[in-house]
Amino acid sequence: HLHLDYSRIANDMTYMNAMKLTVICICTFVTITGFVYMLYMMIFVKKLLYSRRLLILCSWLVKNVSKFYLLNSVCARTSAE
């Protein structure tokens, strides 16, 4: 009976962590999409090729893309086990 309680608690914790990871992935993807749009607007519409803001935007874009990639690769390796 105790084993079933532990199993239920573990399933509940797994579900909560899965929801958290899903929300993080969605938020990161939306952020990346917004950064790509802002990058497009700065380069092609406003013609700001040598702006300091462009460098900052690119660094945040690289940070979020690497976060998204690492999060997905860790989740893929974990689910494959």
Phi and psi restraints in degrees (range 20) as a CNS / XPLOR table:
assign (resid 1 and name C) (resid 2 and name N)
       (resid 2 and name CA) (resid 2 and name C) 1.0 -66.9 20.0 2
assign (resid 2 and name N) (resid 2 and name CA)
       (resid 2 and name C) (resid 3 and name N) 1.0 -37.4 20.0 2
assign (resid 2 and name C) (resid 3 and name N)
       (resid 3 and name CA) (resid 3 and name C) 1.0 -63.0 20.0 2
assign (resid 3 and name N) (resid 3 and name CA)
       (resid 3 and name C) (resid 4 and name N) 1.0 -37.9 20.0 2
assign (resid 3 and name C) (resid 4 and name N)
       (resid 4 and name CA) (resid 4 and name C) 1.0 -66.5 20.0 2
assign (resid 4 and name N) (resid 4 and name CA)
       (resid 4 and name C) (resid 5 and name N) 1.0 -36.8 20.0 2
assign (resid 4 and name C) (resid 5 and name N)
       (resid 5 and name CA) (resid 5 and name C) 1.0 -65.3 20.0 2
assign (resid 5 and name N) (resid 5 and name CA)
       (resid 5 and name C) (resid 6 and name N) 1.0 -43.8 20.0 2
assign (resid 5 and name C) (resid 6 and name N)
       (resid 6 and name CA) (resid 6 and name C) 1.0 -63.0 20.0 2
assign (resid 6 and name N) (resid 6 and name CA)
       (resid 6 and name C) (resid 7 and name N) 1.0 -39.7 20.0 2
assign (resid 6 and name C) (resid 7 and name N)
       (resid 7 and name CA) (resid 7 and name C) 1.0 -64.2 20.0 2
assign (resid 7 and name N) (resid 7 and name CA)
       (resid 7 and name C) (resid 8 and name N) 1.0 -41.6 20.0 2
assign (resid 7 and name C) (resid 8 and name N)
       (resid 8 and name CA) (resid 8 and name C) 1.0 -65.6 20.0 2
assign (resid 8 and name N) (resid 8 and name CA)
       (resid 8 and name C) (resid 9 and name N) 1.0 -42.7 20.0 2
assign (resid 8 and name C) (resid 9 and name N)
       (resid 9 and name CA) (resid 9 and name C) 1.0 -63.8 20.0 2
assign (resid 9 and name N) (resid 9 and name CA)
       (resid 9 and name C) (resid 10 and name N) 1.0 -41.6 20.0 2
assign (resid 9 and name C) (resid 10 and name N)
       (resid 10 and name CA) (resid 10 and name C) 1.0 -64.1 20.0 2
assign (resid 10 and name N) (resid 10 and name CA)
       (resid 10 and name C) (resid 11 and name N) 1.0 -39.8 20.0 2
assign (resid 10 and name C) (resid 11 and name N)
       (resid 11 and name CA) (resid 11 and name C) 1.0 -65.3 20.0 2
assign (resid 11 and name N) (resid 11 and name CA)
       (resid 11 and name C) (resid 12 and name N) 1.0 -39.7 20.0 2
assign (resid 11 and name C) (resid 12 and name N)
       (resid 12 and name CA) (resid 12 and name C) 1.0 -64.1 20.0 2
assign (resid 12 and name N) (resid 12 and name CA)
       (resid 12 and name C) (resid 13 and name N) 1.0 -42.3 20.0 2
assign (resid 12 and name C) (resid 13 and name N)
       (resid 13 and name CA) (resid 13 and name C) 1.0 -65.6 20.0 2
assign (resid 13 and name N) (resid 13 and name CA)
       (resid 13 and name C) (resid 14 and name N) 1.0 -39.9 20.0 2
assign (resid 13 and name C) (resid 14 and name N)
       (resid 14 and name CA) (resid 14 and name C) 1.0 -63.0 20.0 2
assign (resid 14 and name N) (resid 14 and name CA)
       (resid 14 and name C) (resid 15 and name N) 1.0 -41.6 20.0 2
assign (resid 14 and name C) (resid 15 and name N)
       (resid 15 and name CA) (resid 15 and name C) 1.0 -63.6 20.0 2
assign (resid 15 and name N) (resid 15 and name CA)
       (resid 15 and name C) (resid 16 and name N) 1.0 -43.1 20.0 2
assign (resid 15 and name C) (resid 16 and name N)
       (resid 16 and name CA) (resid 16 and name C) 1.0 -64.8 20.0 2
assign (resid 16 and name N) (resid 16 and name CA)
       (resid 16 and name C) (resid 17 and name N) 1.0 -41.3 20.0 2
assign (resid 16 and name C) (resid 17 and name N)
       (resid 17 and name CA) (resid 17 and name C) 1.0 -68.2 20.0 2
assign (resid 17 and name N) (resid 17 and name CA)
       (resid 17 and name C) (resid 18 and name N) 1.0 -35.7 20.0 2
assign (resid 17 and name C) (resid 18 and name N)
       (resid 18 and name CA) (resid 18 and name C) 1.0 -65.1 20.0 2
assign (resid 18 and name N) (resid 18 and name CA)
       (resid 18 and name C) (resid 19 and name N) 1.0 -39.9 20.0 2
assign (resid 18 and name C) (resid 19 and name N)
       (resid 19 and name CA) (resid 19 and name C) 1.0 -64.9 20.0 2
assign (resid 19 and name N) (resid 19 and name CA)
       (resid 19 and name C) (resid 20 and name N) 1.0 -40.9 20.0 2
assign (resid 19 and name C) (resid 20 and name N)
       (resid 20 and name CA) (resid 20 and name C) 1.0 -62.9 20.0 2
assign (resid 20 and name N) (resid 20 and name CA)
       (resid 20 and name C) (resid 21 and name N) 1.0 -44.7 20.0 2
assign (resid 20 and name C) (resid 21 and name N)
       (resid 21 and name CA) (resid 21 and name C) 1.0 -65.1 20.0 2
assign (resid 21 and name N) (resid 21 and name CA)
       (resid 21 and name C) (resid 22 and name N) 1.0 -37.1 20.0 2
assign (resid 21 and name C) (resid 22 and name N)
       (resid 22 and name CA) (resid 22 and name C) 1.0 -64.4 20.0 2
assign (resid 22 and name N) (resid 22 and name CA)
       (resid 22 and name C) (resid 23 and name N) 1.0 -43.5 20.0 2
assign (resid 22 and name C) (resid 23 and name N)
       (resid 23 and name CA) (resid 23 and name C) 1.0 -65.4 20.0 2
assign (resid 23 and name N) (resid 23 and name CA)
       (resid 23 and name C) (resid 24 and name N) 1.0 -40.6 20.0 2
assign (resid 23 and name C) (resid 24 and name N)
       (resid 24 and name CA) (resid 24 and name C) 1.0 -62.9 20.0 2
assign (resid 24 and name N) (resid 24 and name CA)
       (resid 24 and name C) (resid 25 and name N) 1.0 -43.1 20.0 2
assign (resid 24 and name C) (resid 25 and name N)
       (resid 25 and name CA) (resid 25 and name C) 1.0 -63.1 20.0 2
assign (resid 25 and name N) (resid 25 and name CA)
       (resid 25 and name C) (resid 26 and name N) 1.0 -42.6 20.0 2
assign (resid 25 and name C) (resid 26 and name N)
       (resid 26 and name CA) (resid 26 and name C) 1.0 -64.9 20.0 2
assign (resid 26 and name N) (resid 26 and name CA)
       (resid 26 and name C) (resid 27 and name N) 1.0 -45.2 20.0 2
assign (resid 26 and name C) (resid 27 and name N)
       (resid 27 and name CA) (resid 27 and name C) 1.0 -63.3 20.0 2
assign (resid 27 and name N) (resid 27 and name CA)
       (resid 27 and name C) (resid 28 and name N) 1.0 -41.2 20.0 2
assign (resid 27 and name C) (resid 28 and name N)
       (resid 28 and name CA) (resid 28 and name C) 1.0 -66.2 20.0 2
assign (resid 28 and name N) (resid 28 and name CA)
       (resid 28 and name C) (resid 29 and name N) 1.0 -40.7 20.0 2
assign (resid 28 and name C) (resid 29 and name N)
       (resid 29 and name CA) (resid 29 and name C) 1.0 -64.5 20.0 2
assign (resid 29 and name N) (resid 29 and name CA)
       (resid 29 and name C) (resid 30 and name N) 1.0 -41.7 20.0 2
assign (resid 29 and name C) (resid 30 and name N)
       (resid 30 and name CA) (resid 30 and name C) 1.0 -65.1 20.0 2
assign (resid 30 and name N) (resid 30 and name CA)
       (resid 30 and name C) (resid 31 and name N) 1.0 -39.4 20.0 2
assign (resid 30 and name C) (resid 31 and name N)
       (resid 31 and name CA) (resid 31 and name C) 1.0 -63.7 20.0 2
assign (resid 31 and name N) (resid 31 and name CA)
       (resid 31 and name C) (resid 32 and name N) 1.0 -43.6 20.0 2
assign (resid 31 and name C) (resid 32 and name N)
       (resid 32 and name CA) (resid 32 and name C) 1.0 -62.0 20.0 2
assign (resid 32 and name N) (resid 32 and name CA)
       (resid 32 and name C) (resid 33 and name N) 1.0 -43.0 20.0 2
assign (resid 32 and name C) (resid 33 and name N)
       (resid 33 and name CA) (resid 33 and name C) 1.0 -61.6 20.0 2
assign (resid 33 and name N) (resid 33 and name CA)
       (resid 33 and name C) (resid 34 and name N) 1.0 -41.9 20.0 2
assign (resid 33 and name C) (resid 34 and name N)
       (resid 34 and name CA) (resid 34 and name C) 1.0 -64.6 20.0 2
assign (resid 34 and name N) (resid 34 and name CA)
       (resid 34 and name C) (resid 35 and name N) 1.0 -40.8 20.0 2
assign (resid 34 and name C) (resid 35 and name N)
       (resid 35 and name CA) (resid 35 and name C) 1.0 -65.6 20.0 2
assign (resid 35 and name N) (resid 35 and name CA)
       (resid 35 and name C) (resid 36 and name N) 1.0 -40.0 20.0 2
assign (resid 35 and name C) (resid 36 and name N)
       (resid 36 and name CA) (resid 36 and name C) 1.0 -64.7 20.0 2
assign (resid 36 and name N) (resid 36 and name CA)
       (resid 36 and name C) (resid 37 and name N) 1.0 -39.9 20.0 2
assign (resid 36 and name C) (resid 37 and name N)
       (resid 37 and name CA) (resid 37 and name C) 1.0 -63.6 20.0 2
assign (resid 37 and name N) (resid 37 and name CA)
       (resid 37 and name C) (resid 38 and name N) 1.0 -45.3 20.0 2
assign (resid 37 and name C) (resid 38 and name N)
       (resid 38 and name CA) (resid 38 and name C) 1.0 -63.9 20.0 2
assign (resid 38 and name N) (resid 38 and name CA)
       (resid 38 and name C) (resid 39 and name N) 1.0 -37.7 20.0 2
assign (resid 38 and name C) (resid 39 and name N)
       (resid 39 and name CA) (resid 39 and name C) 1.0 -63.3 20.0 2
assign (resid 39 and name N) (resid 39 and name CA)
       (resid 39 and name C) (resid 40 and name N) 1.0 -44.1 20.0 2
assign (resid 39 and name C) (resid 40 and name N)
       (resid 40 and name CA) (resid 40 and name C) 1.0 -60.4 20.0 2
assign (resid 40 and name N) (resid 40 and name CA)
       (resid 40 and name C) (resid 41 and name N) 1.0 -45.4 20.0 2
assign (resid 40 and name C) (resid 41 and name N)
       (resid 41 and name CA) (resid 41 and name C) 1.0 -63.3 20.0 2
assign (resid 41 and name N) (resid 41 and name CA)
       (resid 41 and name C) (resid 42 and name N) 1.0 -39.9 20.0 2
assign (resid 41 and name C) (resid 42 and name N)
       (resid 42 and name CA) (resid 42 and name C) 1.0 -69.3 20.0 2
assign (resid 42 and name N) (resid 42 and name CA)
       (resid 42 and name C) (resid 43 and name N) 1.0 -39.9 20.0 2
assign (resid 42 and name C) (resid 43 and name N)
       (resid 43 and name CA) (resid 43 and name C) 1.0 -82.6 20.0 2
assign (resid 43 and name N) (resid 43 and name CA)
       (resid 43 and name C) (resid 44 and name N) 1.0 -49.5 20.0 2
assign (resid 43 and name C) (resid 44 and name N)
       (resid 44 and name CA) (resid 44 and name C) 1.0 -94.5 20.0 2
assign (resid 44 and name N) (resid 44 and name CA)
       (resid 44 and name C) (resid 45 and name N) 1.0 -27.7 20.0 2
assign (resid 44 and name C) (resid 45 and name N)
       (resid 45 and name CA) (resid 45 and name C) 1.0 -95.1 20.0 2
assign (resid 45 and name N) (resid 45 and name CA)
       (resid 45 and name C) (resid 46 and name N) 1.0 -50.8 20.0 2
assign (resid 45 and name C) (resid 46 and name N)
       (resid 46 and name CA) (resid 46 and name C) 1.0 -90.0 20.0 2
assign (resid 46 and name N) (resid 46 and name CA)
       (resid 46 and name C) (resid 47 and name N) 1.0 -10.1 20.0 2
assign (resid 46 and name C) (resid 47 and name N)
       (resid 47 and name CA) (resid 47 and name C) 1.0 57.7 20.0 2
assign (resid 47 and name N) (resid 47 and name CA)
       (resid 47 and name C) (resid 48 and name N) 1.0 42.3 20.0 2
assign (resid 47 and name C) (resid 48 and name N)
       (resid 48 and name CA) (resid 48 and name C) 1.0 -99.4 20.0 2
assign (resid 48 and name N) (resid 48 and name CA)
       (resid 48 and name C) (resid 49 and name N) 1.0 77.4 20.0 2
assign (resid 48 and name C) (resid 49 and name N)
       (resid 49 and name CA) (resid 49 and name C) 1.0 -80.5 20.0 2
assign (resid 49 and name N) (resid 49 and name CA)
       (resid 49 and name C) (resid 50 and name N) 1.0 -27.9 20.0 2
assign (resid 49 and name C) (resid 50 and name N)
       (resid 50 and name CA) (resid 50 and name C) 1.0 -116.5 20.0 2
assign (resid 50 and name N) (resid 50 and name CA)
       (resid 50 and name C) (resid 51 and name N) 1.0 37.6 20.0 2
assign (resid 50 and name C) (resid 51 and name N)
       (resid 51 and name CA) (resid 51 and name C) 1.0 -90.3 20.0 2
assign (resid 51 and name N) (resid 51 and name CA)
       (resid 51 and name C) (resid 52 and name N) 1.0 148.4 20.0 2
assign (resid 51 and name C) (resid 52 and name N)
       (resid 52 and name CA) (resid 52 and name C) 1.0 -68.0 20.0 2
assign (resid 52 and name N) (resid 52 and name CA)
       (resid 52 and name C) (resid 53 and name N) 1.0 -33.0 20.0 2
assign (resid 52 and name C) (resid 53 and name N)
       (resid 53 and name CA) (resid 53 and name C) 1.0 -64.0 20.0 2
assign (resid 53 and name N) (resid 53 and name CA)
       (resid 53 and name C) (resid 54 and name N) 1.0 -30.6 20.0 2
assign (resid 53 and name C) (resid 54 and name N)
       (resid 54 and name CA) (resid 54 and name C) 1.0 -64.7 20.0 2
assign (resid 54 and name N) (resid 54 and name CA)
       (resid 54 and name C) (resid 55 and name N) 1.0 -41.2 20.0 2
assign (resid 54 and name C) (resid 55 and name N)
       (resid 55 and name CA) (resid 55 and name C) 1.0 -64.7 20.0 2
assign (resid 55 and name N) (resid 55 and name CA)
       (resid 55 and name C) (resid 56 and name N) 1.0 -42.9 20.0 2
assign (resid 55 and name C) (resid 56 and name N)
       (resid 56 and name CA) (resid 56 and name C) 1.0 -64.7 20.0 2
assign (resid 56 and name N) (resid 56 and name CA)
       (resid 56 and name C) (resid 57 and name N) 1.0 -42.7 20.0 2
assign (resid 56 and name C) (resid 57 and name N)
       (resid 57 and name CA) (resid 57 and name C) 1.0 -63.3 20.0 2
assign (resid 57 and name N) (resid 57 and name CA)
       (resid 57 and name C) (resid 58 and name N) 1.0 -41.3 20.0 2
assign (resid 57 and name C) (resid 58 and name N)
       (resid 58 and name CA) (resid 58 and name C) 1.0 -65.9 20.0 2
assign (resid 58 and name N) (resid 58 and name CA)
       (resid 58 and name C) (resid 59 and name N) 1.0 -37.6 20.0 2
assign (resid 58 and name C) (resid 59 and name N)
       (resid 59 and name CA) (resid 59 and name C) 1.0 -67.2 20.0 2
assign (resid 59 and name N) (resid 59 and name CA)
       (resid 59 and name C) (resid 60 and name N) 1.0 -39.8 20.0 2
assign (resid 59 and name C) (resid 60 and name N)
       (resid 60 and name CA) (resid 60 and name C) 1.0 -66.7 20.0 2
assign (resid 60 and name N) (resid 60 and name CA)
       (resid 60 and name C) (resid 61 and name N) 1.0 -35.7 20.0 2
assign (resid 60 and name C) (resid 61 and name N)
       (resid 61 and name CA) (resid 61 and name C) 1.0 -64.7 20.0 2
assign (resid 61 and name N) (resid 61 and name CA)
       (resid 61 and name C) (resid 62 and name N) 1.0 -43.7 20.0 2
assign (resid 61 and name C) (resid 62 and name N)
       (resid 62 and name CA) (resid 62 and name C) 1.0 -63.5 20.0 2
assign (resid 62 and name N) (resid 62 and name CA)
       (resid 62 and name C) (resid 63 and name N) 1.0 -41.1 20.0 2
assign (resid 62 and name C) (resid 63 and name N)
       (resid 63 and name CA) (resid 63 and name C) 1.0 -60.9 20.0 2
assign (resid 63 and name N) (resid 63 and name CA)
       (resid 63 and name C) (resid 64 and name N) 1.0 -46.3 20.0 2
assign (resid 63 and name C) (resid 64 and name N)
       (resid 64 and name CA) (resid 64 and name C) 1.0 -72.5 20.0 2
assign (resid 64 and name N) (resid 64 and name CA)
       (resid 64 and name C) (resid 65 and name N) 1.0 -35.2 20.0 2
assign (resid 64 and name C) (resid 65 and name N)
       (resid 65 and name CA) (resid 65 and name C) 1.0 -66.0 20.0 2
assign (resid 65 and name N) (resid 65 and name CA)
       (resid 65 and name C) (resid 66 and name N) 1.0 -41.8 20.0 2
assign (resid 65 and name C) (resid 66 and name N)
       (resid 66 and name CA) (resid 66 and name C) 1.0 -66.9 20.0 2
assign (resid 66 and name N) (resid 66 and name CA)
       (resid 66 and name C) (resid 67 and name N) 1.0 -37.4 20.0 2
assign (resid 66 and name C) (resid 67 and name N)
       (resid 67 and name CA) (resid 67 and name C) 1.0 -62.2 20.0 2
assign (resid 67 and name N) (resid 67 and name CA)
       (resid 67 and name C) (resid 68 and name N) 1.0 -45.0 20.0 2
assign (resid 67 and name C) (resid 68 and name N)
       (resid 68 and name CA) (resid 68 and name C) 1.0 -63.6 20.0 2
assign (resid 68 and name N) (resid 68 and name CA)
       (resid 68 and name C) (resid 69 and name N) 1.0 -43.5 20.0 2
assign (resid 68 and name C) (resid 69 and name N)
       (resid 69 and name CA) (resid 69 and name C) 1.0 -65.7 20.0 2
assign (resid 69 and name N) (resid 69 and name CA)
       (resid 69 and name C) (resid 70 and name N) 1.0 -46.6 20.0 2
assign (resid 69 and name C) (resid 70 and name N)
       (resid 70 and name CA) (resid 70 and name C) 1.0 -65.1 20.0 2
assign (resid 70 and name N) (resid 70 and name CA)
       (resid 70 and name C) (resid 71 and name N) 1.0 -40.3 20.0 2
assign (resid 70 and name C) (resid 71 and name N)
       (resid 71 and name CA) (resid 71 and name C) 1.0 -62.8 20.0 2
assign (resid 71 and name N) (resid 71 and name CA)
       (resid 71 and name C) (resid 72 and name N) 1.0 -44.1 20.0 2
assign (resid 71 and name C) (resid 72 and name N)
       (resid 72 and name CA) (resid 72 and name C) 1.0 -68.9 20.0 2
assign (resid 72 and name N) (resid 72 and name CA)
       (resid 72 and name C) (resid 73 and name N) 1.0 -37.1 20.0 2
assign (resid 72 and name C) (resid 73 and name N)
       (resid 73 and name CA) (resid 73 and name C) 1.0 -69.7 20.0 2
assign (resid 73 and name N) (resid 73 and name CA)
       (resid 73 and name C) (resid 74 and name N) 1.0 -38.5 20.0 2
assign (resid 73 and name C) (resid 74 and name N)
       (resid 74 and name CA) (resid 74 and name C) 1.0 -65.1 20.0 2
assign (resid 74 and name N) (resid 74 and name CA)
       (resid 74 and name C) (resid 75 and name N) 1.0 -43.0 20.0 2
assign (resid 74 and name C) (resid 75 and name N)
       (resid 75 and name CA) (resid 75 and name C) 1.0 -64.9 20.0 2
assign (resid 75 and name N) (resid 75 and name CA)
       (resid 75 and name C) (resid 76 and name N) 1.0 -38.1 20.0 2
assign (resid 75 and name C) (resid 76 and name N)
       (resid 76 and name CA) (resid 76 and name C) 1.0 -67.0 20.0 2
assign (resid 76 and name N) (resid 76 and name CA)
       (resid 76 and name C) (resid 77 and name N) 1.0 -41.9 20.0 2
assign (resid 76 and name C) (resid 77 and name N)
       (resid 77 and name CA) (resid 77 and name C) 1.0 -66.4 20.0 2
assign (resid 77 and name N) (resid 77 and name CA)
       (resid 77 and name C) (resid 78 and name N) 1.0 -38.0 20.0 2
assign (resid 77 and name C) (resid 78 and name N)
       (resid 78 and name CA) (resid 78 and name C) 1.0 -68.3 20.0 2
assign (resid 78 and name N) (resid 78 and name CA)
       (resid 78 and name C) (resid 79 and name N) 1.0 -42.0 20.0 2
assign (resid 78 and name C) (resid 79 and name N)
       (resid 79 and name CA) (resid 79 and name C) 1.0 -73.0 20.0 2
assign (resid 79 and name N) (resid 79 and name CA)
       (resid 79 and name C) (resid 80 and name N) 1.0 -21.8 20.0 2
assign (resid 79 and name C) (resid 80 and name N)
       (resid 80 and name CA) (resid 80 and name C) 1.0 -76.8 20.0 2
assign (resid 80 and name N) (resid 80 and name CA)
       (resid 80 and name C) (resid 81 and name N) 1.0 -18.9 20.0 2
